[in-house]
């Protein structure tokens, strides 16, 4: 017997990034500045590009993993716990 099914990919990284985007929008925070504050890459444009690679791959198909430190800093900046952020991302996933 052969079972064929399609599984929708879901990871904690994409769920958490969804929560960050939605909560930043709800709180009226600029996502570009928030990403740069947490990720501290060379400039805000690079930080937001790397943040967006967590949810959607770039043109070469590369995804970025979210580190635990970055997740913690995002959750602190948005005033939530990491668990609350994951729960929020799961209930508001598109």
N, C-alpha and C positions, 0 to 999 in steps of 0.2 A: 504494500500500500504506500502511495506517495502523497504526502501532504504539502500543498503549496499555499503559502499565505504571504501577505505583505505586512511587514512590521514597520510602523512609523518610528523613525529614530528619535530617541529622547534621552537626553543626558542631564545631569545636574547642572552642567555648565550653561546649556541653552536655557534651561528653566530659570536659573539664577539671573542670567543676562536679561531675560524677559521681565523679571521682577524689577531689576534695576531700571530698565527703560520706563516701565509703567509708573513706578513710584517716583522717579525723577520728574516725570511729566505731571503727575498729580500734585507734587510739592512745588512745582514751578521752578525746579532747578535746571540749570543748563547742563545737559548731558555731556557736552564737549568738555566743559570745565571740570565736571565731576570725574570724568574718566581721566583727565590729565592730573587732577589732584591725587587720585588713587594710584594710577599706573606710573605716573612720573616719567613718561618717555620724553623724547627730545622736545616735542612741542604738542599743543592740543590737537592739531590735525592728525599726527601720528597716533596719539593716544586713542582718539575716537575711532580711527581706522582699525586699530588692533582690537579695540573693544567690540566693534561690529563683527569682526572675524570670529568671535565666540559663537554667535548665532548663525551667521551665514558665511560660507566659505568665500574666499576671494576668487579672482578670475582663474587662478591656477588650482583651485580646489582645496586650498589649505585652510583648515580650521585651527583656531587657537584655543588652548586650554586655559581655564581660569584657575589661578593658584589659590590656595587656601588663604594666604595673606591678603590677596586682592579681594576675595569674597568677604573676608572679615572687615576690611577697610571700607568697602562699598556699603556693607550693612551698618557700620558705625556712622558713616556719613549720612545715611538715610534714616537713622534712628530706629532701626529694627535689629532683631537677632538674625543670625544666619538661618535658623530654622523657620522663622517667620517669613523670611525672604523666599525660601524654597516653597513654603506652603502658598504664598501669594502667587508665585510664578506658576505653580501647578493649577491653581484655580482660575487663573487669568490667561492661560496659554491659548494662542490663536490656532 
